[in-house]
Amino acid sequence: AAIPNPLSDPDQIVHNNNDVGSYNAMRAAIECGITRLCQASSANAIGLSFSRATQFDYFPIDEKHPPYFDDSYALSKWIGEVQAETLAHHFDAVRIASMRFHLVIESREAAQATLAHAAANRATELYGYPRLDAAADACLKSLTADFTGHQVFYIVAPDTILDEPSLDIARRLHPDVAIRKPLPGNASFFDSSKA
């Protein structure tokens, strides 16, 4: 339960609401004896849709990609993950999954309609989405998955919302970004294989 973007509220409200709320919810759960937590993070945790400019080191992006954000929402999501890491480090039995979603929505068609304004030449957008059912399934699985401490997971569909080949988009909008794995067809710019 957080502010989902930096567009309708002042930066300090977005930041403070998201980070204080996230920390308090996780800490309260732990104090109640809950040791498995799933937190909604965002693909924006590295800087993306709401950034003035983007910087990507490689495609497809995985959980090890460094952050390059300049907006309050991305900052709040990054800090939320750091808070989860801190809590999992402090409480040995606690396992926290931070799920990096990108526009959770009913279907690819709904994502296309929603992001119609995000033209294919908008370099800050990487045209990702997960379906609602896939996102819910990932959250449930994170509560029983075999991992320790805090882990970050990209939860993004294996394709983009665009029909244009992803490699063509990468070469046109991000010609200096390294391609580490093949991007066949309209493959996602995010690597969700860890999840």
Salt bridges, closest charged atoms under 4 A:
ASP19 OD2 - HIS15 NE2 3.32
GLU31 OE2 - ARG27 NE 3.11
ASP70 OD2 - ARG52 NE 3.72
GLU81 OE1 - ARG100 NH2 2.73
GLU85 OE1 - HIS150 ND1 3.01
GLU125 OE2 - HIS102 NE2 2.85
GLU125 OE1 - ARG122 NH1 3.68
ASP133 OD1 - ARG131 NE 2.92
ASP137 OD2 - LYS141 NZ 3.16
ASP159 OD2 - ARG108 NE 3.45
ASP163 OD1 - ARG108 NH2 3.26
GLU164 OE1 - ARG172 NH2 2.88
ASP191 OD2 - LYS181 NZ 2.61
